[in-house]
Amino acid sequence: MLQDADHCRATWINREALAEAMIPLIGRLYRDNNVVTSVHGRSLINQSVVGLLKAHRFARQVDDVELPLEETLPMLQALGRLRLGAASIDLARLNLAYRRDEADRSLDFFLREELADVVGLQGADPRTSTDVVLYGFGRIGRLLARILIEHAGGGQGLRLRAIVVRRGSANDIVKRASLLRRDSVHGPFEGTITVDEANDTILANGTLIQVIYSSDPATVDYTRYGIHDAVVVDNTGRWRDEEGLSQHLASPGVSRVLLTAPGKGNLKNIVHGINHASITADDAIVTAASCTTNAITPVLKAVNDRYGIVDGHVETVHSFTNDQNLIDNFHSGDRRGRSAALNMVLTETGAAKAVAKALPELAGKLTGNAIRVPTPDVSMAILNLNLEQEIDRDELNAYLRSMSLNSELHKQIDYIDSPEVVSSDFLGSRRAGIVDGLATITTGRKAVLYVWYDNEYGYSCQVIRVLEEMAGAHPPVFPKAAADLPDAVLQV
């Protein structure tokens, strides 16, 4: 059947109008209520009309149908009438729950009951503000800054107060601000940035960031800048054990430390979604493990819980990183001295063994290796697993797809089955890992899974989640994850 061109144009214009009507509603919920809205984990804050349309279109990759703006616009209007307190609301998942509502409630009544914990609490936010200092301002540090600025809201929760770096040149702060403003991989900063060289500050979308110059973490007095009880996020990787990281705790104004790398010794390696509940108020130093460990552990947990993992091998095809040489030169690490831009470089990874720190039941069951490849970002982990029972490919994919939608791991696991996606399509993904369903292979008790992950941005989102857990800064999430996973699976 031929489509009518005029009808297609009229439909598009109508959808644009619906998206335009959504923008002020999303903005008011964010500014007045500290409510963050999203579609399957994709934030709607500060999105353009086309950005909103793309987010609704993206829902088709997750639950087979495009999310209708005709349904989300009334939902946003109804949310605005509820005078909500701080919350994180996924419109796609909430809309899906409403479609499946067996009680046949009206939209207003459904939302009032589903969000009862925060209804009528406008202006009330149980979270206390927590100062955050980024020690180091490299690839991960700058992405963490972008996310923290994006999540600033009304000022509750996490507050980025300062970055600590070693002075590199006379115009150091201008260069630091420029690197925050422009990124060759992740694109331009969404907003405005102003530099005050006289006071060593960067103002980004209303967030005032003090730039502190130091090469010794124990010599900084953060209280001089009005910073108190801060969490220092160490992005340098220079220290990975308790002794080295404890230097931060000697600085006035610091109460806790989060390392964006695997820790050594008895430090807790946290993969959010897996073992974040083990963080206690007594943990002065916590580590967020590695990007690869964060990508594979949630998928491995899902598979192990359902099918049991006997053993397996993890092969990581990883983008090159800043510790490799652009052209051949001396490097202390094996093979890493060869040109990262010209070679596939076989190297080691501790990610497979590190999984056991978050999932002790997999201790000794996994081996791992890595191949660095000439791409700047987005990597892939290939999980070659021997299971305790025979498995059907479609059943396994349906289960993992359901986990990405209905489980407590929905922020960590994503799923896609497009035959055309390549690594660059996952730039900016906020999930720890994305299962490529069309690549899944099963034979008897053997399964091979391919998991994409943005080793920069996806990992940074996991770090922020750990940071929110340490600070008690994450608002309630709606809709709540399905409590009974087997039933959730049967709905797929």
C-alpha positions as CSV (number, residue, x, y, z in Angstrom):
1,M,0.0,0.0,0.0
2,L,1.5,3.4,-1.0
3,Q,1.8,6.0,1.7
4,D,0.4,9.5,1.0
5,A,3.2,12.1,1.1
6,D,0.8,14.8,2.5
7,H,-0.4,12.4,5.3
8,C,3.2,11.6,6.2
9,R,4.1,15.3,6.4
10,A,1.0,16.1,8.5
11,T,1.8,13.2,10.9
12,W,5.4,14.5,11.4
13,I,4.2,18.0,12.1
14,N,1.7,16.7,14.6
15,R,4.4,14.7,16.4
16,E,6.6,17.8,16.4
17,A,3.8,19.7,18.1
18,L,3.3,17.1,20.7
19,A,7.1,17.1,21.5
20,E,7.1,20.9,21.7
21,A,4.3,20.7,24.3
22,M,6.3,18.2,26.3
23,I,9.5,20.4,26.7
24,P,8.1,22.9,29.3
25,L,6.4,20.1,31.2
26,I,9.7,18.1,31.5
27,G,11.6,21.3,32.4
28,R,9.1,22.3,35.2
29,L,9.1,18.8,36.7
30,Y,12.9,19.0,36.8
31,R,13.3,22.5,38.1
32,D,10.3,22.7,40.5
33,N,10.1,19.1,41.7
34,N,13.6,17.6,41.1
35,V,11.9,14.9,38.9
36,V,14.2,13.4,36.2
37,T,12.2,11.9,33.4
38,S,13.7,9.4,30.9
39,V,12.8,6.8,28.2
40,H,14.4,3.5,28.8
41,G,17.2,5.2,30.6
42,R,17.6,8.0,28.1
43,S,17.3,11.3,29.9
44,L,14.7,13.8,28.5
45,I,16.2,16.8,30.4
46,N,17.2,19.6,28.0
47,Q,16.3,17.6,25.0
48,S,15.3,19.3,21.7
49,V,12.1,18.4,19.8
50,V,14.1,16.0,17.6
51,G,15.8,14.6,20.6
52,L,12.4,13.7,22.2
53,L,11.2,12.2,18.9
54,K,14.3,10.0,18.7
55,A,14.0,8.9,22.3
56,H,10.4,7.8,21.6
57,R,11.5,6.1,18.5
58,F,14.3,4.3,20.4
59,A,11.7,2.6,22.5
60,R,10.9,0.4,19.5
61,Q,14.3,-1.3,19.9
62,V,13.5,-2.2,23.4
63,D,9.9,-3.3,23.5
64,D,9.1,-3.7,19.7
65,V,6.8,-0.6,19.5
66,E,7.5,3.1,19.2
67,L,6.5,4.9,22.3
68,P,3.5,7.1,21.3
69,L,3.8,10.8,22.2
70,E,0.0,10.8,22.4
71,E,0.4,8.6,25.5
72,T,3.5,10.3,27.1
73,L,2.2,13.8,26.8
74,P,-0.9,13.2,28.9
75,M,1.3,11.3,31.4
76,L,3.6,14.3,31.8
77,Q,0.5,16.6,32.2
78,A,-0.8,14.3,34.9
79,L,2.6,14.1,36.7
80,G,2.6,17.9,36.8
81,R,-0.7,17.9,38.7
82,L,0.6,15.5,41.5
83,R,3.0,18.0,43.1
84,L,5.7,15.3,43.2
85,G,8.8,15.2,45.4
86,A,12.2,14.2,44.0
87,A,12.0,11.1,41.8
88,S,13.5,9.4,38.8
89,I,10.7,8.4,36.4
90,D,11.0,6.2,33.3
91,L,8.0,7.2,31.1
92,A,8.4,4.2,28.8
93,R,8.4,1.7,31.6
94,L,5.7,3.5,33.5
95,N,3.5,3.6,30.3
96,L,4.1,-0.1,29.7
97,A,3.0,-0.8,33.3
98,Y,-0.2,1.3,32.7
99,R,-1.0,-0.6,29.5
100,R,-0.7,-3.8,31.5
101,D,-2.8,-2.5,34.4
102,E,-5.4,-5.2,35.1
103,A,-7.3,-2.9,37.5
104,D,-8.3,-0.7,34.6
105,R,-7.6,2.5,36.5
106,S,-7.7,5.9,35.0
107,L,-4.3,7.4,34.2
108,D,-4.5,9.9,37.1
109,F,-5.6,7.3,39.6
110,F,-2.9,4.8,38.3
111,L,-0.1,7.4,38.7
112,R,-1.3,8.6,42.1
113,E,-1.1,5.0,43.4
114,E,2.1,4.0,41.6
115,L,3.9,7.1,42.8
116,A,2.3,7.3,46.2
117,D,5.7,7.6,48.0
118,V,6.3,11.0,46.5
119,V,2.9,12.4,45.7
120,G,2.2,15.8,47.3
121,L,5.8,16.2,48.4
122,Q,6.7,19.1,46.1
123,G,9.6,21.1,47.5
124,A,10.5,18.3,49.9
125,D,13.7,16.4,49.1
126,P,15.0,14.0,51.8
127,R,18.5,14.1,50.2
128,T,21.2,16.2,51.7
129,S,23.6,18.0,49.4
130,T,27.0,16.2,49.1
131,D,30.0,18.1,47.9
132,V,32.0,16.2,45.1
133,V,35.6,16.8,44.2
134,L,37.1,15.3,41.0
135,Y,40.8,14.6,41.5
136,G,42.1,14.4,38.0
137,F,40.3,15.7,34.9
138,G,41.0,13.3,32.1
139,R,38.6,11.2,30.0
140,I,36.5,9.9,32.9
141,G,36.8,13.0,35.0
142,R,35.4,15.3,32.3
143,L,32.5,12.9,31.6
144,L,31.7,12.7,35.3
145,A,31.7,16.5,35.3
146,R,29.2,16.5,32.4
147,I,26.9,14.1,34.1
148,L,27.1,15.9,37.5
149,I,26.3,19.2,35.9
150,E,23.4,17.6,34.0
151,H,22.0,16.2,37.2
152,A,22.5,19.4,39.3
153,G,18.7,20.2,39.3
154,G,17.8,22.4,42.2
155,G,21.0,21.8,44.1
156,Q,20.1,18.7,46.2
157,G,22.0,15.5,45.9
158,L,25.5,15.6,44.4
159,R,27.2,19.0,43.9
160,L,30.3,19.2,41.9
161,R,32.4,21.8,43.8
162,A,36.0,21.4,42.5
163,I,38.5,19.7,40.3
164,V,42.1,19.1,41.3
165,V,44.9,19.0,38.7
166,R,48.6,19.7,38.2
167,R,49.2,23.0,36.4
168,G,50.3,22.3,32.9
169,S,50.7,25.7,31.4
170,A,50.2,29.4,32.0
171,N,46.7,29.2,30.5
172,D,45.9,25.9,32.1
173,I,42.4,26.7,33.2
174,V,41.4,27.9,29.7
175,K,42.6,24.6,28.2
176,R,40.8,22.6,30.9
177,A,37.6,24.4,30.1
178,S,38.1,23.9,26.4
179,L,38.4,20.2,26.9
180,L,35.2,20.2,28.9
181,R,33.5,22.2,26.2
182,R,34.7,20.1,23.2
183,D,35.1,16.4,22.9
184,S,36.2,14.6,19.8
185,V,34.3,11.4,20.8
186,H,31.3,12.6,22.8
187,G,30.6,15.9,21.0
188,P,30.2,19.4,22.4
189,F,29.1,20.2,26.0
190,E,25.3,20.9,26.1
191,G,25.3,24.4,27.6
192,T,27.4,27.4,28.4
193,I,30.9,27.6,30.0
194,T,32.5,30.7,31.4
195,V,36.1,30.9,32.7
196,D,37.3,33.2,35.5
197,E,41.1,33.1,35.3
198,A,41.5,35.5,38.2
199,N,39.7,33.2,40.7
200,D,40.5,29.8,39.0
201,T,36.8,28.9,38.4
202,I,34.8,27.4,35.6
203,L,31.0,28.2,35.5
204,A,29.1,25.5,33.6
205,N,25.4,25.8,33.4
206,G,25.2,27.4,36.8
207,T,27.6,25.0,38.4
208,L,30.6,26.9,39.8
209,I,33.7,24.7,39.8
210,Q,36.8,25.6,41.7
211,V,40.0,24.6,39.9
212,I,42.6,23.6,42.5
213,Y,46.2,23.1,41.5
214,S,48.1,20.5,43.5
215,S,50.3,17.4,42.9
216,D,49.9,16.1,46.5
217,P,46.4,15.1,47.7
218,A,47.3,15.5,51.3
219,T,48.2,19.2,51.0
220,V,44.8,20.5,49.8
221,D,42.6,22.3,52.4
222,Y,39.2,22.1,50.8
223,T,37.5,24.0,53.6
224,R,39.2,27.2,52.2
225,Y,36.8,26.9,49.3
226,G,33.7,26.2,51.5
227,I,33.9,22.5,50.7
228,H,33.0,20.1,53.6
229,D,32.5,16.4,54.0
230,A,33.2,15.9,50.4
231,V,33.6,12.7,48.4
232,V,36.8,12.8,46.4
233,V,36.6,10.9,43.1
234,D,40.1,9.9,42.2
235,N,40.3,9.5,38.4
236,T,44.1,9.4,38.1
237,G,44.6,5.7,38.8
238,R,47.9,6.7,40.5
239,W,47.0,5.1,43.8
240,R,44.9,2.0,43.9
241,D,45.4,0.7,47.5
242,E,44.2,1.9,50.8
243,E,47.5,3.4,51.8
244,G,47.8,5.6,48.7
245,L,44.1,6.6,48.6
246,S,44.1,7.5,52.3
247,Q,46.1,10.5,51.5
248,H,42.9,12.2,50.3
249,L,41.4,11.6,53.7
250,A,44.2,13.6,55.3
251,S,42.9,16.7,53.5
252,P,40.5,19.0,55.5
253,G,37.0,18.8,54.0
254,V,37.2,15.2,52.8
255,S,35.2,12.4,54.3
256,R,35.2,9.6,51.7
257,V,37.0,8.5,48.5
258,L,35.8,6.8,45.3
259,L,38.4,5.3,42.9
260,T,37.5,5.0,39.2
261,A,39.6,1.9,38.7
262,P,39.9,-1.6,40.2
263,G,41.2,-1.4,43.8
264,K,43.9,-3.5,45.4
265,G,43.9,-5.4,48.7
266,N,40.7,-5.5,50.7
267,L,39.1,-2.4,49.2
268,K,35.5,-3.0,48.1
269,N,35.2,-3.2,44.3
270,I,31.6,-2.1,43.6
271,V,29.6,-2.8,40.4
272,H,26.4,-0.9,40.8
273,G,23.4,-3.2,40.4
274,I,25.3,-6.1,41.8
275,N,26.9,-5.4,45.2
276,H,26.3,-1.7,45.8
277,A,24.1,-2.5,48.8
278,S,27.3,-3.7,50.6
279,I,28.5,-0.1,50.9
280,T,28.2,1.1,54.5
281,A,28.8,4.4,56.2
282,D,32.1,2.9,57.6
283,D,33.5,2.5,54.1
284,A,35.8,5.5,53.7
285,I,37.3,4.3,50.5
286,V,35.4,2.5,47.7
287,T,36.4,1.5,44.2
288,A,34.1,1.4,41.1
289,A,36.1,-1.5,39.5
290,S,36.8,-1.3,35.7
291,C,34.7,-0.5,32.7
292,T,34.9,-4.1,31.5
293,T,34.0,-5.5,34.9
294,N,31.0,-3.2,35.0
295,A,29.9,-4.3,31.5
296,I,30.1,-8.1,32.0
297,T,29.2,-8.6,35.6
298,P,25.5,-7.8,35.4
299,V,25.0,-10.1,32.3
300,L,27.0,-12.8,34.0
301,K,24.9,-12.5,37.1
302,A,21.7,-12.7,35.0
303,V,22.9,-15.8,33.2
304,N,24.2,-17.5,36.4
305,D,21.0,-16.9,38.3
306,R,18.9,-18.5,35.6
307,Y,21.1,-21.2,34.0
308,G,24.2,-21.6,36.3
309,I,27.7,-21.0,34.9
310,V,30.1,-23.9,35.1
311,D,33.1,-21.9,33.7
312,G,33.9,-19.6,30.8
313,H,36.2,-17.3,29.0
314,V,35.9,-13.5,28.5
315,E,37.6,-12.0,25.5
316,T,37.5,-8.2,25.4
317,V,37.8,-6.2,22.1
318,H,38.7,-2.9,23.7
319,S,39.2,0.6,22.2
320,F,42.7,1.9,22.7
321,T,43.3,4.1,25.8
322,N,45.5,7.0,26.7
323,D,48.2,4.8,28.2
324,Q,49.1,3.3,24.8
325,N,51.5,4.9,22.3
326,L,50.2,6.6,19.2
327,I,53.4,5.5,17.3
328,D,55.9,2.9,18.3
329,N,57.9,3.9,21.3
330,F,59.1,2.5,24.6
331,H,56.4,1.4,27.0
332,S,56.8,-0.5,30.3
333,G,53.8,-2.7,29.4
334,D,54.1,-5.7,27.0
335,R,53.0,-4.8,23.4
336,R,51.5,-1.5,24.5
337,G,54.5,0.4,23.1
338,R,53.3,-0.4,19.5
339,S,51.2,2.1,17.7
340,A,47.6,2.0,19.1
341,A,46.3,3.7,15.9
342,L,47.8,1.1,13.5
343,N,47.5,-2.2,15.4
344,M,45.4,-4.7,17.2
345,V,47.3,-5.2,20.4
346,L,47.0,-8.3,22.4
347,T,47.2,-7.5,26.1
348,E,46.0,-8.8,29.5
349,T,42.8,-7.8,31.5
350,G,42.0,-8.5,35.1
351,A,38.3,-8.0,34.4
352,A,37.4,-11.7,34.5
353,K,39.0,-12.3,37.8
354,A,37.7,-9.0,39.1
355,V,34.1,-10.3,38.6
356,A,34.6,-12.5,41.6
357,K,35.0,-9.5,43.9
358,A,31.4,-8.5,43.0
359,L,30.1,-12.0,42.4
360,P,31.9,-14.4,44.7
361,E,30.0,-17.4,43.3
362,L,32.0,-17.0,40.0
363,A,35.4,-17.1,41.7
364,G,37.8,-19.3,39.8
365,K,35.3,-19.9,37.0
366,L,36.4,-17.3,34.4
367,T,39.5,-16.6,32.4
368,G,40.1,-13.5,30.3
369,N,42.2,-11.7,27.8
370,A,41.9,-8.5,25.8
371,I,42.7,-7.1,22.3
372,R,43.1,-3.3,22.0
373,V,41.8,-2.1,18.6
374,P,42.2,1.2,16.7
375,T,38.9,2.8,17.8
376,P,38.7,5.7,20.4
377,D,35.6,4.4,22.3
378,V,33.1,1.6,22.6
379,S,34.3,-1.9,23.3
380,M,32.9,-5.4,23.2
381,A,33.1,-8.4,25.5
382,I,32.6,-11.9,24.2
383,L,31.4,-14.2,26.9
384,N,32.0,-17.9,26.1
385,L,30.2,-19.8,28.7
386,N,29.6,-23.4,29.7
387,L,26.2,-23.7,31.5
388,E,24.7,-26.2,33.9
389,Q,21.8,-26.9,31.6
390,E,21.0,-26.9,27.9
391,I,19.8,-23.6,26.5
392,D,17.8,-22.4,23.5
393,R,19.0,-19.2,21.8
394,D,15.6,-17.6,21.6
395,E,14.9,-18.4,25.2
396,L,18.2,-16.9,26.3
397,N,17.7,-13.8,24.3
398,A,14.1,-13.4,25.6
399,Y,15.3,-13.7,29.1
400,L,18.1,-11.1,28.7
401,R,15.7,-8.8,26.9
402,S,13.3,-9.1,29.9
403,M,16.1,-8.4,32.3
404,S,16.8,-5.2,30.5
405,L,13.2,-4.1,30.9
406,N,11.8,-5.5,34.1
407,S,14.6,-6.4,36.5
408,E,16.6,-4.6,39.0
409,L,19.4,-4.7,36.5
410,H,17.6,-2.6,33.9
411,K,20.0,0.3,34.4
412,Q,23.0,-2.0,33.8
413,I,21.8,-4.3,31.0
414,D,20.5,-3.1,27.6
415,Y,19.5,-5.3,24.7
416,I,19.4,-4.8,20.9
417,D,18.7,-7.1,18.0
418,S,19.3,-4.8,15.0
419,P,21.3,-6.4,12.1
420,E,23.0,-3.1,11.2
421,V,24.5,-1.8,14.5
422,V,28.2,-1.2,14.9
423,S,30.4,0.1,17.7
424,S,29.8,3.9,17.1
425,D,26.0,3.4,17.5
426,F,26.6,2.8,21.2
427,L,28.5,6.1,21.9
428,G,26.9,7.8,24.9
429,S,25.0,4.7,26.1
430,R,24.2,5.0,29.8
431,R,24.0,1.3,30.4
432,A,26.9,-0.8,31.6
433,G,26.6,-3.2,28.7
434,I,24.3,-3.9,25.7
435,V,23.6,-7.6,24.7
436,D,23.6,-8.0,20.9
437,G,20.9,-10.6,20.6
438,L,21.4,-11.4,16.9
439,A,25.0,-12.4,17.7
440,T,24.0,-14.9,20.5
441,I,25.1,-18.5,19.8
442,T,24.0,-21.5,21.7
443,T,24.8,-25.2,21.3
444,G,23.7,-27.6,24.0
445,R,25.0,-26.3,27.3
446,K,27.3,-23.8,25.6
447,A,26.4,-20.1,25.1
448,V,28.4,-17.3,23.5
449,L,27.2,-13.7,24.2
450,Y,28.4,-10.5,22.6
451,V,28.1,-7.4,24.9
452,W,28.8,-3.9,23.6
453,Y,29.8,-1.2,26.1
454,D,30.8,2.5,26.0
455,N,33.9,2.0,28.1
456,E,33.9,5.8,28.8
457,Y,30.4,7.1,29.1
458,G,28.6,3.9,30.2
459,Y,31.3,3.3,32.8
460,S,31.0,7.0,34.0
461,C,27.3,6.5,34.5
462,Q,28.0,3.5,36.7
463,V,30.5,5.5,38.7
464,I,27.9,8.2,39.3
465,R,25.5,5.5,40.5
466,V,28.1,4.3,43.0
467,L,28.7,7.9,44.1
468,E,25.0,8.4,44.6
469,E,24.9,5.3,46.7
470,M,27.8,6.5,48.9
471,A,26.1,9.9,49.4
472,G,22.5,8.5,49.7
473,A,21.7,11.0,46.9
474,H,19.6,9.0,44.5
475,P,15.9,9.8,44.4
476,P,13.2,7.1,44.4
477,V,12.9,5.3,41.0
478,F,9.6,4.6,39.3
479,P,8.2,2.3,38.2
480,K,9.7,-0.1,40.7
481,A,11.5,-3.1,39.2
482,A,9.6,-6.4,38.9
483,A,10.1,-8.3,42.2
484,D,9.4,-11.7,40.7
485,L,11.8,-12.2,37.8
486,P,10.3,-15.5,36.5
487,D,6.9,-13.8,36.1
488,A,8.5,-10.9,34.4
489,V,10.1,-13.3,31.9
490,L,6.8,-14.9,31.1
491,Q,5.4,-11.5,30.0
492,V,8.0,-11.2,27.2
